[in-house]
Amino acid sequence: MTAKIVYTDLDGTMVGPGGNFFRTVDGSLTDEPVRALLELHRAGVALVLVSGRTRPQLVEAARIFGADGFVAELGALVGWDGGRSTEVLTGAMPAEHAGRLPLAVMQAGGLPEALFERWPGRLQWHAPWHTGHEADAMVRGLVDVAEVEAWLAGRGWGWLRLRDNGVLSARREWPGLAAEARPPHVYHLMPDGLSKGAAVGWDLARRGLSPADAVAVGDSASDLTMAAEVGRTWLVANGAAAPHMGPLVAGARAAGADVRVAAGAVGLGWAEAVRDALGP
């Protein structure tokens, strides 16, 4: 297929260790992602960054990579026109909270702290990256997502979901997390109905494009939510290798999604996906 737009995750997908666009998964230097990015721009294919990062972070990243827009906070916020135009999506947040940001509602109810108290050593803020968020609570640790969501529902927070956005480095120290919470995952606590996929669908409709016009690239479970909204989804090798991803990929394919796995990890796999999106 030849795409008109590519929606891509950033960390662990487009950029490698430490957010470096020039490093492979083992830390060696490569210019393949740069070459693929230039090919994408020269072909006139739009690039949209889809990430758990905040609005200000993605405005800056979009400038650096020449992106046409962004999806922030795992699908809670869509931006375009260099960030001058944005839309906050609130999903299943109850109407009684209309006009408020979801994170403000959670904090007013003391929810993040209650989660940390219920799962001590298993959940904590994903500091310092959790600061600056508007719609979701960004935490890290290792928990049973279904168990957490059942606990939320039992306390009147059933409109929230805990989204898994991938695995953090097992080599890094994560003070405050118990040994059984390593390697930790990054989670986004956010209203039901919100996801990277839902935001991509919203953005495609805004642009007047169809799923067949779009390719998605990612490395995590949250990125697989884009598969139902686009013509083809690529997973870079490092993401597809995670044990929990196999059943998720199989499920997406069984539902009719075209999900493919790149031979390369991080930027090398990303370059492979971009070149496929450009067609023969």
Backbone bond lengths (Angstrom), bond angles and torsions (degrees), N, CA, C in turn:
res aa  C-N    CA-C-N  psi(-1)  N-CA   C-N-CA  omega(-1)  CA-C   N-CA-C  phi
1 M - - - 1.454 - - 1.520 110.27 -
2 T 1.326 116.35 152.32 1.458 122.00 172.39 1.518 107.23 -111.87
3 A 1.304 116.64 117.54 1.459 121.56 -174.08 1.527 112.07 -88.32
4 K 1.329 115.01 157.11 1.453 121.60 170.77 1.528 111.23 -99.65
5 I 1.332 115.46 -18.15 1.465 119.90 -177.21 1.523 109.94 -152.14
6 V 1.329 116.24 141.54 1.465 122.52 177.03 1.529 108.28 -120.44
7 Y 1.315 115.53 122.99 1.465 122.42 175.07 1.524 107.37 -100.37
8 T 1.320 117.04 120.96 1.463 119.30 -175.38 1.523 114.10 -130.69
9 D 1.311 114.58 136.78 1.459 121.50 167.71 1.531 108.15 -67.21
10 L 1.324 116.36 157.81 1.465 120.96 179.31 1.525 111.77 -99.58
11 D 1.318 116.77 -77.52 1.465 121.52 -171.06 1.524 112.28 -68.53
12 G 1.326 115.03 126.67 1.451 120.65 -178.14 1.509 113.47 82.54
13 T 1.331 116.69 -1.58 1.458 121.40 -179.76 1.526 109.94 -126.76
14 M 1.322 116.17 -76.43 1.469 120.30 -179.48 1.521 110.81 -74.58
15 V 1.319 116.36 -37.97 1.466 120.63 179.40 1.521 109.78 -114.14
16 G 1.329 115.29 147.35 1.452 121.66 -175.31 1.513 113.61 -94.43
17 P 1.334 117.64 -148.35 1.466 121.82 -176.18 1.513 112.69 -53.59
18 G 1.337 115.76 130.64 1.456 120.39 179.42 1.513 113.91 69.33
19 G 1.331 117.36 15.99 1.459 120.19 -178.99 1.511 113.32 75.03
20 N 1.329 117.15 23.16 1.465 122.22 -175.67 1.530 110.43 -91.43
21 F 1.328 116.23 123.68 1.460 122.34 -178.95 1.522 112.45 -75.49
22 F 1.318 117.29 -12.32 1.461 121.75 -174.09 1.521 113.30 -109.62
23 R 1.344 118.01 7.27 1.456 121.67 -176.85 1.530 110.86 -116.40
24 T 1.334 115.31 138.66 1.459 120.77 173.18 1.520 108.98 -80.83
25 V 1.327 116.56 -179.76 1.452 120.01 -177.27 1.531 111.82 -64.81
26 D 1.343 117.71 -24.29 1.472 119.82 177.67 1.520 112.40 -94.85
27 G 1.314 117.20 6.18 1.461 121.82 175.92 1.515 115.75 91.83
28 S 1.335 117.88 -4.26 1.463 119.46 179.95 1.531 110.39 -75.85
29 L 1.325 115.76 158.24 1.461 121.51 -176.78 1.525 111.90 -81.06
30 T 1.339 115.85 145.62 1.457 121.90 175.72 1.522 109.38 -151.83
31 D 1.348 115.93 147.61 1.460 119.81 174.46 1.530 111.26 -110.12
32 E 1.325 117.59 6.98 1.468 120.48 -178.04 1.533 113.04 -60.45
33 P 1.346 119.57 -44.54 1.463 118.21 178.31 1.531 112.18 -61.70
34 V 1.329 116.98 -36.58 1.466 120.77 179.46 1.523 109.90 -64.57
35 R 1.318 116.61 -45.32 1.464 120.96 179.40 1.532 110.72 -61.01
36 A 1.332 116.29 -43.60 1.463 119.85 179.81 1.525 111.25 -64.67
37 L 1.334 116.99 -38.86 1.461 120.52 178.71 1.527 110.75 -63.34
38 L 1.322 116.94 -42.59 1.462 120.48 177.40 1.530 111.00 -62.69
39 E 1.322 116.76 -41.86 1.467 120.27 178.10 1.523 110.88 -61.01
40 L 1.334 116.25 -40.42 1.462 121.58 179.19 1.526 110.62 -61.57
41 H 1.330 116.37 -48.43 1.458 120.01 -179.05 1.528 111.80 -66.17
42 R 1.326 116.81 -40.95 1.469 119.95 179.98 1.526 111.69 -64.27
43 A 1.335 116.42 -29.04 1.460 120.45 178.27 1.526 112.43 -80.56
44 G 1.328 116.85 -7.50 1.457 120.55 179.32 1.518 114.20 76.41
45 V 1.330 116.83 20.76 1.468 121.21 178.72 1.530 108.95 -87.15
46 A 1.320 116.94 129.30 1.460 121.30 -178.65 1.528 110.86 -70.12
47 L 1.313 115.93 144.49 1.463 123.35 177.55 1.518 108.79 -118.00
48 V 1.329 116.79 128.32 1.462 122.38 177.33 1.522 108.48 -125.13
49 L 1.327 116.91 126.03 1.459 122.29 179.22 1.525 109.60 -84.80
50 V 1.331 116.80 129.77 1.465 122.27 -177.45 1.520 107.22 -123.99
51 S 1.324 116.69 115.26 1.464 119.20 -166.52 1.519 112.09 -151.98
52 G 1.321 114.55 167.88 1.455 120.67 170.11 1.515 111.46 -85.37
53 R 1.326 117.20 -4.73 1.466 121.02 -179.35 1.529 111.08 -67.38
54 T 1.343 115.14 166.37 1.460 121.33 -177.54 1.519 111.81 -83.74
55 R 1.337 114.87 170.08 1.460 121.62 178.41 1.537 111.96 -54.88
56 P 1.354 120.75 -54.44 1.471 119.47 -178.73 1.525 112.65 -59.51
57 Q 1.320 117.23 -38.92 1.465 120.16 179.68 1.520 111.34 -63.06
58 L 1.327 116.53 -39.62 1.458 119.89 -177.42 1.522 112.64 -80.02
59 V 1.308 117.84 -28.33 1.472 119.57 172.62 1.525 108.89 -58.92
60 E 1.330 116.69 -45.99 1.463 121.01 -179.92 1.524 111.47 -67.28
61 A 1.341 117.07 -45.18 1.460 120.11 179.87 1.523 111.49 -62.91
62 A 1.334 116.88 -37.28 1.466 120.39 178.97 1.523 110.79 -63.78
63 R 1.310 116.95 -36.86 1.474 119.90 176.84 1.523 110.80 -64.92
64 I 1.324 116.05 -44.19 1.464 120.53 -176.93 1.530 111.38 -64.28
65 F 1.326 116.49 -44.24 1.466 120.17 -175.21 1.532 113.35 -93.26
66 G 1.322 117.32 -0.44 1.454 120.29 179.66 1.520 113.19 71.33
67 A 1.332 116.66 30.90 1.463 120.59 -177.83 1.525 111.27 -75.57
68 D 1.324 114.82 151.49 1.459 122.73 -177.90 1.529 112.19 -85.21
69 G 1.308 116.78 -15.38 1.451 121.09 -178.83 1.513 109.90 179.94
70 F 1.339 116.09 -172.00 1.463 119.52 -178.50 1.521 110.81 -157.12
71 V 1.335 113.90 156.70 1.457 123.20 169.72 1.515 105.69 -119.13
72 A 1.326 117.31 119.39 1.459 122.31 -174.99 1.524 111.45 -106.69
73 E 1.326 114.96 165.03 1.464 123.70 174.63 1.527 112.44 49.23
74 L 1.328 114.72 44.28 1.466 122.13 173.38 1.532 113.32 62.62
75 G 1.332 116.40 27.02 1.456 120.36 175.91 1.505 114.82 110.35
76 A 1.319 117.94 4.82 1.457 120.84 -178.11 1.522 113.03 -86.38
77 L 1.323 117.33 -14.20 1.463 120.33 -175.32 1.532 109.45 -147.53
78 V 1.332 117.01 132.45 1.461 122.71 178.91 1.516 108.15 -116.56
79 G 1.349 116.46 134.92 1.455 120.72 -179.76 1.519 111.95 -129.08
80 W 1.300 116.70 150.92 1.464 123.01 175.74 1.524 108.82 -153.82
81 D 1.336 116.71 179.42 1.473 121.40 -176.07 1.526 111.35 53.18
82 G 1.349 115.35 47.06 1.452 119.65 178.06 1.512 113.83 65.53
83 G 1.334 117.06 21.97 1.455 121.00 -179.49 1.511 113.34 88.63
84 R 1.336 117.01 -1.22 1.469 119.32 178.82 1.521 111.51 -72.13
85 S 1.315 116.41 -25.32 1.464 121.34 177.27 1.521 108.72 -117.58
86 T 1.319 116.71 130.09 1.470 121.14 179.85 1.519 110.00 -144.16
87 E 1.316 114.15 158.35 1.462 121.43 176.00 1.523 108.06 -137.19
88 V 1.328 116.94 122.87 1.466 121.29 174.70 1.520 107.74 -89.75
89 L 1.333 116.55 124.96 1.457 122.11 179.13 1.520 108.72 -98.44
90 T 1.317 117.18 132.43 1.470 120.04 -173.89 1.523 113.26 -112.24
91 G 1.334 118.29 -2.96 1.449 120.97 173.76 1.519 113.75 53.49
92 A 1.342 115.93 -128.08 1.463 121.66 -174.40 1.531 113.53 -89.31
93 M 1.318 118.30 14.99 1.455 119.31 178.02 1.526 109.54 -58.37
94 P 1.332 118.65 129.20 1.468 121.11 -176.22 1.523 113.26 -56.61
95 A 1.337 115.29 147.87 1.462 121.60 -177.46 1.522 111.78 -59.97
96 E 1.313 116.96 -26.24 1.472 119.59 -179.89 1.526 112.34 -62.56
97 H 1.338 116.62 -18.93 1.463 120.41 179.33 1.531 112.30 -100.86
98 A 1.315 117.17 11.90 1.465 121.29 -177.40 1.530 110.53 -53.54
99 G 1.340 114.66 136.98 1.462 120.13 179.60 1.514 113.38 90.59
100 R 1.338 117.25 -6.55 1.459 121.21 178.24 1.518 109.48 -109.66
101 L 1.317 116.44 154.51 1.447 120.81 176.14 1.530 109.57 -82.04
102 P 1.335 117.89 140.61 1.470 119.90 -177.03 1.525 114.45 -54.12
103 L 1.329 117.73 -40.69 1.466 119.12 -178.95 1.514 111.18 -64.04
104 A 1.328 117.29 -38.03 1.465 120.66 178.70 1.527 110.75 -63.06
105 V 1.324 116.68 -36.83 1.463 120.93 177.80 1.529 110.09 -65.23
106 M 1.343 116.65 -44.58 1.463 120.75 178.92 1.529 111.47 -61.59
107 Q 1.320 115.83 -45.20 1.467 119.56 -177.46 1.519 111.52 -67.30
108 A 1.336 116.96 -37.50 1.464 120.24 179.16 1.528 110.37 -63.33
109 G 1.330 116.61 -30.28 1.464 120.76 179.06 1.515 113.54 -89.78
110 G 1.335 117.60 3.34 1.457 121.57 178.69 1.515 114.16 67.66
111 L 1.342 116.89 23.79 1.451 119.60 -172.75 1.529 115.12 -68.41
112 P 1.339 120.23 -48.15 1.471 117.71 -178.14 1.523 112.61 -55.75
113 E 1.323 116.75 -44.70 1.465 120.23 -178.69 1.533 111.18 -64.79
114 A 1.332 116.12 -35.49 1.460 119.74 178.47 1.526 110.87 -65.57
115 L 1.323 117.01 -37.18 1.462 120.97 176.12 1.516 111.38 -64.00
116 F 1.330 116.80 -43.91 1.464 120.72 -179.37 1.530 110.87 -65.10
117 E 1.332 116.35 -34.31 1.458 120.28 178.87 1.527 111.01 -71.62
118 R 1.332 115.91 -36.68 1.473 120.34 -179.38 1.528 111.32 -72.03
119 W 1.355 117.57 -35.69 1.455 122.18 -179.64 1.535 110.13 -120.59
120 P 1.344 117.10 65.40 1.469 120.19 -178.38 1.525 111.55 -63.17
121 G 1.311 115.80 133.51 1.456 120.89 -179.01 1.513 113.72 77.30
122 R 1.332 116.46 -6.26 1.473 120.61 -179.28 1.522 112.61 -109.73
123 L 1.340 117.26 -21.68 1.468 122.11 178.54 1.517 109.33 -140.37
124 Q 1.336 115.40 142.47 1.461 121.72 175.10 1.525 107.76 -158.03
125 W 1.322 116.79 166.79 1.461 119.79 173.99 1.531 109.26 -58.48
126 H 1.317 116.83 144.44 1.466 120.20 175.04 1.531 107.51 -84.97
127 A 1.330 114.22 65.21 1.462 121.09 -176.42 1.532 110.68 -72.79
128 P 1.339 117.50 144.60 1.465 127.63 -0.80 1.518 113.65 -91.24
129 W 1.336 116.96 7.19 1.467 120.30 -171.74 1.522 112.97 -75.55
130 H 1.332 117.92 -10.74 1.460 119.80 -179.24 1.518 112.65 -75.73
131 T 1.333 116.78 -17.52 1.461 119.54 -177.47 1.529 110.59 -72.34
132 G 1.313 116.17 149.14 1.464 120.88 177.93 1.511 114.62 87.85
133 H 1.340 117.14 -2.52 1.462 118.60 179.00 1.530 110.42 -75.35
134 E 1.317 115.62 148.19 1.453 121.95 -177.48 1.521 113.05 -109.28
135 A 1.331 116.59 -34.40 1.461 119.05 -171.26 1.518 114.24 -118.09
136 D 1.327 118.69 -25.68 1.463 120.36 -175.51 1.522 110.85 -124.94
137 A 1.341 115.30 158.18 1.460 121.72 174.18 1.524 107.17 -100.00
138 M 1.331 116.92 119.87 1.463 122.38 -175.67 1.528 108.81 -99.00
139 V 1.349 115.95 114.97 1.456 120.98 -176.14 1.528 109.06 -128.39
140 R 1.323 115.76 168.99 1.466 120.40 177.14 1.521 109.11 -136.32
141 G 1.335 115.04 160.85 1.452 121.30 -179.83 1.512 109.48 146.10
142 L 1.318 115.94 -155.38 1.463 120.83 178.97 1.521 108.18 -150.06
143 V 1.325 115.47 111.78 1.460 121.76 -177.76 1.526 109.44 -140.67
144 D 1.323 115.67 167.84 1.453 122.15 171.24 1.525 107.01 -83.20
145 V 1.332 116.46 111.44 1.462 120.62 -174.56 1.521 111.30 -59.45
146 A 1.322 118.13 -43.14 1.462 121.31 -179.27 1.531 110.86 -61.78
147 E 1.330 116.72 -38.05 1.466 120.68 178.83 1.525 110.62 -65.26
148 V 1.320 116.13 -43.30 1.468 119.94 179.16 1.523 110.25 -63.22
149 E 1.322 117.40 -44.06 1.464 119.96 -177.55 1.524 111.70 -67.47
150 A 1.334 117.53 -32.97 1.468 120.26 175.18 1.531 110.00 -66.41
151 W 1.327 116.83 -40.44 1.469 121.67 176.81 1.521 110.50 -61.89
152 L 1.326 117.16 -42.27 1.464 121.29 178.33 1.528 111.15 -61.25
153 A 1.342 115.61 -46.23 1.462 120.07 -178.35 1.528 111.28 -61.45
154 G 1.318 116.24 -36.48 1.457 120.09 -179.49 1.513 113.77 -70.98
155 R 1.312 117.03 -9.84 1.466 121.69 -178.49 1.520 112.65 -119.19
156 G 1.323 115.74 19.67 1.461 120.00 174.80 1.515 115.35 84.87
157 W 1.335 116.49 8.96 1.462 120.53 179.86 1.531 110.70 -110.09
158 G 1.315 116.79 33.01 1.451 120.61 -176.71 1.518 114.95 -66.84
159 W 1.318 116.83 -9.50 1.477 120.16 178.30 1.529 112.05 -84.95
160 L 1.339 115.92 0.26 1.464 120.33 179.25 1.520 111.68 -103.85
161 R 1.328 115.91 152.49 1.453 122.67 175.80 1.527 109.19 -131.68
162 L 1.353 115.64 150.20 1.456 121.87 176.84 1.527 107.90 -103.35
163 R 1.327 116.73 108.41 1.460 121.82 -176.19 1.528 110.44 -96.03
164 D 1.321 115.82 132.30 1.468 122.39 179.14 1.521 108.95 -87.25
165 N 1.333 117.16 121.55 1.463 120.63 -178.81 1.526 112.35 -112.86
166 G 1.326 117.84 25.24 1.454 120.08 172.17 1.520 114.45 110.22
167 V 1.335 114.37 175.04 1.462 122.68 -172.87 1.526 110.53 -102.27
168 L 1.330 116.03 137.44 1.459 122.29 177.19 1.533 110.10 -88.09
169 S 1.309 115.97 170.74 1.458 121.37 -177.40 1.522 111.66 -63.15
170 A 1.338 115.36 132.64 1.461 120.51 176.65 1.522 110.83 -79.72
171 R 1.322 116.96 -14.68 1.469 120.85 -177.34 1.524 112.49 -85.66
172 R 1.300 116.92 -18.54 1.457 120.55 -176.91 1.525 111.20 -86.44
173 E 1.324 115.94 149.22 1.458 120.69 175.11 1.532 109.72 -78.63
174 W 1.320 116.01 136.71 1.464 121.18 177.62 1.529 107.55 -126.88
175 P 1.330 117.70 82.59 1.466 121.25 -176.19 1.526 112.35 -53.61
176 G 1.324 114.72 137.20 1.455 120.30 177.43 1.506 114.37 94.24
177 L 1.324 117.39 -14.04 1.467 120.05 178.14 1.520 110.27 -94.72
178 A 1.305 115.87 137.15 1.465 121.37 179.31 1.525 110.14 -72.02
179 A 1.327 115.48 161.62 1.461 120.59 -179.13 1.522 111.46 -59.10
180 E 1.329 116.91 -34.46 1.461 119.79 -178.54 1.532 112.27 -75.40
181 A 1.315 117.55 -4.04 1.469 121.49 177.63 1.526 111.49 -104.01
182 R 1.329 115.99 22.73 1.465 120.31 -179.10 1.528 110.08 -125.00
183 P 1.346 117.43 143.04 1.454 125.53 -5.03 1.534 110.90 -70.79
184 P 1.304 117.20 138.86 1.463 119.35 -176.35 1.521 112.85 -74.11
185 H 1.321 114.80 154.74 1.458 122.19 172.03 1.529 108.55 -101.89
186 V 1.318 115.95 157.84 1.467 121.10 170.26 1.524 107.03 -96.00
187 Y 1.329 116.78 128.50 1.455 121.83 177.80 1.528 109.77 -120.01
188 H 1.332 114.57 149.86 1.462 121.23 174.33 1.521 107.91 -121.43
189 L 1.325 116.31 117.26 1.458 121.52 176.32 1.522 107.18 -88.55
190 M 1.333 116.66 117.01 1.453 120.52 -170.46 1.532 110.63 -153.53
191 P 1.340 117.73 164.01 1.460 119.97 -178.96 1.526 113.04 -60.25
192 D 1.320 115.99 144.09 1.455 121.10 173.57 1.530 108.54 -59.32
193 G 1.327 114.94 150.63 1.461 119.64 -178.53 1.502 113.48 91.25
194 L 1.336 116.67 -11.69 1.458 121.00 177.27 1.522 109.60 -101.30
195 S 1.310 115.62 139.41 1.456 122.09 177.03 1.514 106.92 -168.51
196 K 1.314 116.13 168.07 1.457 119.13 173.90 1.529 109.82 -59.14
197 G 1.335 115.98 -41.12 1.455 119.90 -178.80 1.511 112.72 -62.95
198 A 1.336 117.67 -45.70 1.460 120.90 179.95 1.524 110.85 -62.01
199 A 1.331 116.86 -38.80 1.462 120.44 179.38 1.529 111.23 -68.76
200 V 1.323 116.65 -38.22 1.463 120.34 176.84 1.531 109.82 -63.75
201 G 1.336 117.42 -43.23 1.460 120.22 176.79 1.510 111.95 -60.05
202 W 1.337 116.81 -41.11 1.464 121.87 178.41 1.529 110.50 -63.50
203 D 1.338 115.94 -42.57 1.466 120.33 -178.44 1.525 111.42 -69.04
204 L 1.329 117.63 -39.69 1.468 120.09 177.33 1.523 110.72 -61.49
205 A 1.333 116.99 -42.32 1.462 120.32 178.43 1.531 110.36 -63.37
206 R 1.326 117.23 -40.68 1.468 121.27 178.20 1.515 111.17 -61.00
207 R 1.330 116.70 -36.16 1.460 121.74 -178.28 1.532 112.84 -84.77
208 G 1.328 117.19 -9.54 1.451 120.28 -177.09 1.515 112.88 73.27
209 L 1.335 117.07 28.99 1.459 122.52 179.54 1.526 110.19 -107.82
210 S 1.318 116.45 159.12 1.464 121.64 178.87 1.519 109.75 -104.03
211 P 1.336 118.54 164.11 1.459 120.30 176.27 1.523 112.92 -54.82
212 A 1.335 116.88 -34.67 1.461 120.32 -178.78 1.518 112.96 -63.34
213 D 1.333 116.89 -17.51 1.464 121.30 179.85 1.522 112.40 -83.69
214 A 1.340 117.88 -8.84 1.464 121.06 -166.38 1.519 113.64 -120.44
215 V 1.329 114.64 145.73 1.468 123.98 172.40 1.521 107.58 -123.96
216 A 1.315 117.61 140.98 1.459 122.62 176.40 1.526 109.91 -117.54
217 V 1.331 115.91 148.17 1.463 121.61 178.29 1.523 108.20 -134.16
218 G 1.339 116.93 134.19 1.451 119.08 -179.95 1.517 112.21 -162.21
219 D 1.343 114.76 -169.81 1.465 119.80 -178.38 1.520 113.32 -141.77
220 S 1.328 118.55 0.66 1.461 119.28 -171.00 1.519 112.09 -134.63
221 A 1.339 114.65 175.53 1.460 120.70 177.87 1.520 110.73 -60.53
222 S 1.313 117.41 -39.21 1.466 119.93 179.76 1.528 111.21 -63.78
223 D 1.326 116.89 -31.40 1.461 119.95 179.34 1.526 111.47 -72.14
224 L 1.321 116.67 -29.74 1.466 120.04 179.13 1.520 112.11 -65.85
225 T 1.337 117.90 -18.87 1.467 119.29 176.90 1.524 110.84 -66.39
226 M 1.325 117.62 -18.60 1.463 120.43 177.31 1.523 111.95 -74.76
227 A 1.331 117.59 -18.18 1.461 121.38 -172.84 1.526 112.96 -60.72
228 A 1.330 117.47 -33.65 1.462 120.76 -178.82 1.522 112.54 -76.71
229 E 1.343 116.94 -10.23 1.461 120.88 -174.28 1.523 113.73 -107.86
230 V 1.335 117.20 -8.95 1.464 120.66 -174.64 1.531 110.29 -127.71
231 G 1.337 115.08 168.12 1.453 119.62 -179.29 1.507 113.79 -72.46
232 R 1.331 116.67 -33.03 1.463 120.85 -179.02 1.517 109.66 -151.43
233 T 1.320 115.84 141.33 1.462 121.68 177.38 1.523 109.23 -124.36
234 W 1.321 115.44 134.12 1.462 122.01 176.53 1.523 109.49 -111.81
235 L 1.323 115.32 139.33 1.461 121.46 169.83 1.521 107.80 -112.04
236 V 1.342 116.71 131.08 1.457 119.02 174.45 1.525 108.56 -71.31
237 A 1.337 116.09 155.53 1.467 120.60 -169.60 1.518 113.48 -58.90
238 N 1.321 118.48 -37.91 1.460 120.37 -178.18 1.518 111.84 -63.82
239 G 1.321 117.61 -35.34 1.457 120.28 178.36 1.512 112.34 -73.96
240 A 1.329 116.03 -44.38 1.463 120.43 -178.15 1.520 112.13 -64.08
241 A 1.345 117.38 -24.13 1.465 121.27 -177.25 1.521 113.12 -76.71
242 A 1.329 118.43 -15.67 1.462 120.49 179.91 1.529 109.43 -62.79
243 P 1.345 118.63 134.32 1.474 121.59 -174.24 1.521 114.14 -54.92
244 H 1.333 118.08 -37.22 1.461 119.98 -176.36 1.519 113.12 -75.16
245 M 1.340 117.68 -10.83 1.462 120.23 -175.10 1.528 113.06 -80.80
246 G 1.340 117.43 -28.01 1.457 119.92 -177.53 1.519 113.79 -53.47
247 P 1.344 118.22 -55.24 1.468 119.41 179.32 1.528 112.90 -62.16
248 L 1.335 117.15 -33.27 1.459 120.03 179.98 1.521 111.17 -68.11
249 V 1.331 116.23 -41.46 1.465 120.47 177.19 1.522 109.84 -63.71
250 A 1.326 116.40 -44.92 1.464 120.46 179.39 1.527 111.01 -60.01
251 G 1.327 116.39 -40.91 1.460 120.52 179.16 1.515 112.35 -64.90
252 A 1.343 116.06 -41.73 1.468 119.74 179.12 1.518 110.81 -64.33
253 R 1.318 116.49 -41.31 1.471 120.09 179.05 1.522 110.74 -66.56
254 A 1.331 117.15 -40.27 1.458 120.66 179.07 1.527 111.31 -62.84
255 A 1.331 116.35 -28.40 1.465 121.29 178.52 1.526 112.02 -82.31
256 G 1.328 116.36 -0.89 1.458 120.01 175.78 1.506 115.69 103.37
257 A 1.331 118.20 2.61 1.461 120.52 -179.06 1.522 110.85 -79.31
258 D 1.324 115.28 144.62 1.468 121.85 175.84 1.527 107.49 -90.59
259 V 1.329 116.16 95.28 1.465 121.77 -178.30 1.523 108.40 -112.61
260 R 1.326 116.45 125.75 1.450 121.87 -178.72 1.527 110.11 -124.12
261 V 1.320 115.61 153.83 1.464 121.61 -179.30 1.516 109.01 -113.15
262 A 1.324 116.16 126.24 1.460 121.34 179.05 1.519 110.49 -74.63
263 A 1.314 115.93 152.06 1.460 120.58 177.06 1.517 111.32 -71.96
264 G 1.326 116.76 -31.21 1.457 121.26 -176.62 1.514 113.30 -96.90
265 A 1.336 115.04 157.82 1.461 121.45 176.31 1.522 110.38 -94.03
266 V 1.305 116.40 160.03 1.475 125.83 -178.65 1.533 111.44 33.12
267 G 1.330 119.04 -125.62 1.457 121.59 -171.18 1.511 115.77 -57.26
268 L 1.313 117.78 -32.95 1.461 119.87 178.82 1.527 110.80 -68.28
269 G 1.318 116.53 -42.15 1.454 120.18 175.79 1.512 111.43 -67.80
270 W 1.339 116.33 -36.58 1.466 121.07 177.80 1.527 110.19 -62.26
271 A 1.322 117.04 -43.08 1.459 120.78 178.99 1.524 110.52 -62.33
272 E 1.332 117.11 -39.02 1.470 121.36 177.69 1.527 110.37 -61.02
273 A 1.324 117.35 -44.46 1.453 121.70 -179.18 1.525 111.83 -65.91
274 V 1.333 116.53 -41.63 1.461 120.82 179.69 1.521 110.80 -62.65
275 R 1.303 116.66 -43.41 1.470 119.50 -179.38 1.520 110.82 -66.61
276 D 1.325 117.26 -34.73 1.454 119.55 174.99 1.538 110.01 -64.42
277 A 1.333 116.79 -39.05 1.466 120.90 179.79 1.518 112.22 -64.09
278 L 1.323 116.70 -26.83 1.465 120.96 -179.39 1.523 112.44 -79.00
279 G 1.334 117.02 -10.91 1.445 120.95 176.24 1.516 112.82 79.12
280 P 1.333 115.62 -177.98 1.467 120.52 -176.92 1.533 111.70 -68.94
